[in-house]
Amino acid sequence: MNTLDTPQVTGLLGELFRASEITKTELSRQLAALHGAERQRLFDDASHQELYSYARTAHLAISPATGEILYLLARLANARTIVEFGTSFGVSTIYLAAAVKDGGGGMVYGTESEPSKAREARANLASAGLASFCQILEGDAVTTLPANLPAVVDFLFLDGAKPLYATIFRMIEPHLRVGAIVVADNADGSPEYLEVLRRDGRYHSARVGRDVELSIKLES
């Protein structure tokens, strides 16, 4: 039995996915209630900081199918060191930490700018029995990651503020080993990232489903 199949983890993920649906519905309701010009201003802001303040109680979780893909890819890559940009309440982190644990050990470095979400993510990882396989870096990832990056990264998952995808990728790229996997959720939200990635001949990329960009580093 792998970690994802244990009652402890399946029960917790079920609770988190149910909470995600509720909080996403509430976030949509709040945004819909805004005046059209105000709502557009939030989405036009390149930093998305004010928009994300609206989402501080929303789980914004990946789908169960994406979680299973993350687990499988991390296991196939024998990933021991994973960087996750955008932890939120820790749903994707649970899948990644389970893969690290089941693969023999390692560490997931998660990033979360909202303190309340970082606290909840740590609590959820502890409830899943996976706290020792993950370190949540609280604060702006552009600041926290450089001070905590391991020398070699096996797997990068991008699921935070879309305008920062290219910045985070450039930061992590020198640490990615040959054979490293990069997964970007909602990739179409960051045209700059897609341009940077597809322009780099060392990577091969493919679209998985509607909005997940999957890439592998072929050479250094």
N, C-alpha and C positions, 0 to 999 in steps of 0.2 A: 504493500500500500504506500503510495507517495503522500507527501504532506497535504496536498490539495484534497485528498480523499478522506482525511481524518475528520471525524464529526466536529472537532473543535474548530477547524478551518472552514468546512463547508457551512456550518451553522452561522459563523460570523460573516462570511461573504454573503450569505443569503440576506442577513439583516442589513448589511451595508448596501447591497443592491436595491433593496426595498426602500431604504432611506434615501438613496440617490434619486429614485424616481419621484419621491415626494418633494424633495428639495429642489429638483430641477423644474418641476411643475410650478412650485412657488416662485422661483426666480423668473420664470417666463411670465407669470402673472404680474410680478412687480415691474418688469420691463415693459409689458404691454400697457400698464397703467400710466406710464410716463407720456408726456406730450411728445408728439412725433419728432419735433426738432431737438428736444432734450435727449431722446433715445438715440437719434442719429449722431448727436455730438459725442455720446459715450462710445459708440462704435467707431467713430472717426478718429478718436484720440489714439495716436500711434502707440502710446505707452500702455493703454488699456488699464491703467491703475485704478481709475474711478469705477470702471466697469467691474473689475475684480473685487472692489470693495462691496459692490452689490452681491457678489457671489461668495462672500466669506462664510456663509452658512450652507452653501450648496456643495454637494459632494463632487459634482462634475466627474463622475467616475467613468472609467472605460466600460465597455460592454463585457459580459462574461466571455463571449467568443474571443475578443481581443486579449483578455486575460489568459485564456488557454493558449493562444498563439504566443504570447510573451513567454509563458512557462516553457513551451515546447522549444522555442528558438533558443532560449537561454540554456536549456539542457543540451540541445544539439551542438551549441557552440562551446559547451563545457565552460560556461562563463563563471569565473570566480570573482571578478570585479565588475560591478555594474554601476553606471551613473544614471540617475533618473531626474530629469528636469520637470518639476511639477508633481509633487506628491499628493497634494490635497489631503483627503482623509486616509490615504494609504491603501486603497484597494489594489491598484496596480503594483504597489510595493509588496503587498502580500504575495502576489503571484511570482514576482521576481525573487523575493527572499526565499520562497519555497523552492524555487529552482536552484538557488545557490546552496541551500541546505541539502537538498536531495542529491546534488552533484558532488558533495564532499566538503562543502564549506566555502566561505568567502565573505564578501561584504557588498551590500547595496548602499550607495551614497545617494540619498534622496534629498531634494531641495524643496523648501516651502517658505514663501514669503510671509504668509499669514500666521502669526503666532498661535492662534486658537486651533487652526487646522494642524499645525505641527504637533501640538500637544495631543490632539485626537489621534493623529496618525501613529504616534509613539504608543498610545494606549491600545490601539487596535493591533499593532504588531506584537505587543506584549500579550494580548489576549489570544493571538494566534500561535504563541510560543515561538515567535520569530525575531524577537527584539535583538538578540545577539548577532543577527545576520544583517542588521541594517543600522545606518547612522543617518538621522534626519538633520540636515544642515538648515537651520532656521535663518531666514533673511533673504536678501537679494542674491540670487544665484550667481550673478556676475561678480559679486564680492566674495561669497562663501566658497564657491568651487575652487578658485585658484589656490586658496590656502589649504585645501583638503584633498586635492586631486592625487590619486595614486600614480605611480610611474607608468603603469600599463592598465588600460581599460579594455575589457573584453566585449562590452555591450553598452550601448547608449540608447535610452528611451526618452524621446522628446514629447512632453505632454503638458507644458506650461503655457506661458504667454506666447502666442504665435509670433509676434514681432521680434522675439528674442531667439527664435530657433537658429537663425544663421549665426548669431553671436555666440551662442552656446556651442554650436557645432564647431566653429573655428577654434574655440577655446579647448575643446576636448580632442579635436582631431589629431594633434601631434602625439597624444597618448594612446590612440587606438592602434591595436596590434593588427597585423595582417590576419584576415579571417574574422575580425571584429564585426559585429552586427549593429546596425543603427535602425531604429524603428521610430517613425514620426507619426503620431496620431493627428488627425485633422490637418494633414500636411498642406492641403490647398490653401489654408489660412496664412501660409508663409511662402509667397512666391519667391522671395529672396533666397530662402533656404533651398528650395527646389532648384533654383538656378545655380547656386553655388555647388550643390551636390552633383547635379547632372553634368556640370562643366568639368568636374574632376574625374579624369580618366582612370583613376585608381579605384573607383567605386562602380559597382553594378547595382542598379536599382530596379524595383518592380512595384507596381501598385497592388495591394492586397485589399480586396473589397472596395468600398467606395472612397475611403479617405485615409488609409494607412499606407505610408511609403516605407518600403522595406529595402535596406541596402546592406551590402557586404563590402568590406575593404579587401581588395584583391592583391594589392602590392603596396609597399612602403614608399 
